[in-house]
Amino acid sequence: MTEIAIDVVLLPSDGMMNRAIEINKVLLKENENKIILHKEKCLPHISLCMGCIEENKIPDIKKPQEVFQLSRGSALRLALIAS
């Protein structure tokens, strides 16, 4: 069976993501060809855990649709993004 890497991440808001990408562009002026953040190719994120799964098991992963309350008025939305 073929295994693929999976990563459970927190994705920032659009505004924070845009800011991270702008800061990354400044860093790249001194560190070319390092991690290049992009909204489609390399999302700014915080990894919670990483692992591997057999490719044929992907359909068994339920798409998380629930919203978890973290504190007053804030929520964490989970989504399954394949890349």
Residue, then its C-alpha position, 0 to 999 in steps of 0.5 A: m500500500t502507498e502511504i501519504a503524509i498528513d498534517v493537522v494544522l491551524l489556519p490563520s484568518d485571511g488577514m493574518m495569512n496575508r500578513a504572514i505572506e508579506i513578512n515572508k516576502v521580506l525574509l526571502k530578500e535575505n534568504e532566497n529559495k527557502i519556504i515561500l508562503h502562498k495562499e494556494k501552494c504553501l499556506p501559512h499554518i501551525s502544525l498540530c501533528m503530522g503522520c502517514i496514512e495508507e492512501n486507500k484509507i483516505p475515504d475513511i477519514k470523516k470530513p470534520q464539519e463541527v465547530f468547536q467553541l474555544s472561548r466566549g464568541s470564538a470558534l475553531r473550524l476544522a476542514l480537510i484539505a487535500s494537496 
